[in-house]
Amino acid sequence: MFGKPERKSSPKAAPSDPDRMPTAAELLNELKLHGAKPPPRKELPAVSRRTRDFLLLAGVGSGVIVAVLSRVMSGSEAAVVVRLALTAIALLCGLLWFIFYGVMSRY
């Protein structure tokens, strides 16, 4: 009556149960017993692929915008061309950011 309460058995299947899938740890232990070497560790890239692609497209697009606007509006004042180019670059970068990080992160 005052002794320790009985422990209920865990819902896990017994290790000798033939219908149970082995865990990853059990499989790795079995591979080590047979002399298999663990796979080499992957090095993490400094910059993700998505960020690299975003920066590449934003940089190339910005260069194209500046080149086209300076050629098309060569007769206008420099301040007007610079203001228009900066506005277009900001819109391009915002749109690219939305596509790369807003839309594509859902997939």
C-alpha positions as CSV (number, residue, x, y, z in Angstrom):
1,M,0.0,0.0,0.0
2,F,2.8,2.5,0.9
3,G,5.3,1.0,-1.5
4,K,6.5,2.5,-4.8
5,P,3.8,2.9,-7.4
6,E,4.1,0.5,-10.3
7,R,5.5,2.0,-13.5
8,K,3.5,1.6,-16.6
9,S,5.3,0.2,-19.6
10,S,6.1,2.7,-22.3
11,P,4.1,2.5,-25.5
12,K,7.2,1.8,-27.5
13,A,7.5,-1.6,-29.1
14,A,10.1,-3.9,-27.7
15,P,13.4,-3.9,-29.5
16,S,12.9,-7.6,-30.6
17,D,9.5,-6.8,-32.2
18,P,10.0,-7.9,-35.9
19,D,7.3,-5.5,-37.2
20,R,9.0,-2.4,-35.8
21,M,11.2,-0.2,-38.0
22,P,14.7,0.3,-36.5
23,T,15.6,3.8,-35.4
24,A,18.3,5.8,-37.0
25,A,20.6,5.3,-34.0
26,E,20.1,1.5,-34.2
27,L,20.9,1.5,-37.9
28,L,24.0,3.6,-37.5
29,N,25.2,1.3,-34.6
30,E,24.7,-1.7,-36.8
31,L,26.7,-0.1,-39.7
32,K,29.5,0.7,-37.3
33,L,29.7,-2.9,-36.3
34,H,30.3,-3.9,-39.9
35,G,33.0,-1.3,-40.4
36,A,31.2,1.3,-42.3
37,K,32.6,4.8,-42.0
38,P,30.2,7.7,-41.2
39,P,29.5,10.1,-44.1
40,P,31.7,13.2,-44.3
41,R,30.1,16.4,-42.9
42,K,28.8,18.9,-45.4
43,E,30.3,22.4,-45.2
44,L,27.6,25.0,-44.9
45,P,27.9,27.7,-47.5
46,A,28.6,31.3,-46.2
47,V,25.7,32.7,-48.2
48,S,22.5,30.8,-49.2
49,R,21.6,30.1,-52.8
50,R,18.5,32.3,-52.5
51,T,20.5,35.2,-51.2
52,R,23.2,34.8,-53.8
53,D,20.6,34.7,-56.6
54,F,18.8,37.8,-55.2
55,L,22.1,39.8,-55.0
56,L,23.1,38.7,-58.5
57,L,19.8,39.7,-60.0
58,A,19.5,42.9,-58.0
59,G,23.0,44.0,-59.0
60,V,22.6,43.2,-62.7
61,G,19.2,44.8,-62.8
62,S,20.5,47.9,-61.1
63,G,23.3,48.2,-63.6
64,V,20.9,47.8,-66.5
65,I,18.5,50.4,-65.1
66,V,21.3,52.9,-64.7
67,A,22.7,52.3,-68.2
68,V,19.3,52.5,-69.9
69,L,18.2,55.6,-68.0
70,S,21.4,57.4,-68.6
71,R,21.3,56.6,-72.3
72,V,17.6,57.5,-72.8
73,M,17.6,60.6,-70.6
74,S,21.0,62.0,-71.7
75,G,19.5,65.4,-72.4
76,S,18.0,65.8,-68.9
77,E,19.5,67.1,-65.7
78,A,21.8,64.7,-63.9
79,A,19.8,65.0,-60.6
80,V,16.6,64.0,-62.4
81,V,18.2,60.9,-63.9
82,V,19.8,59.9,-60.6
83,R,16.5,60.3,-58.7
84,L,14.6,58.3,-61.4
85,A,17.3,55.6,-61.4
86,L,17.3,55.3,-57.6
87,T,13.5,55.0,-57.6
88,A,13.6,52.3,-60.3
89,I,16.3,50.4,-58.4
90,A,14.4,50.5,-55.2
91,L,11.3,49.2,-56.9
92,L,13.3,46.4,-58.6
93,C,14.9,45.4,-55.3
94,G,11.6,45.4,-53.4
95,L,10.0,43.3,-56.1
96,L,12.8,40.8,-56.2
97,W,12.9,40.6,-52.4
98,F,9.1,39.9,-52.4
99,I,9.6,37.2,-55.0
100,F,12.6,35.5,-53.4
101,Y,11.7,35.8,-49.7
102,G,8.0,36.2,-49.7
103,V,6.7,34.0,-52.4
104,M,9.5,31.4,-52.8
105,S,9.9,30.7,-49.1
106,R,6.5,29.0,-49.1
107,Y,7.8,26.3,-51.4
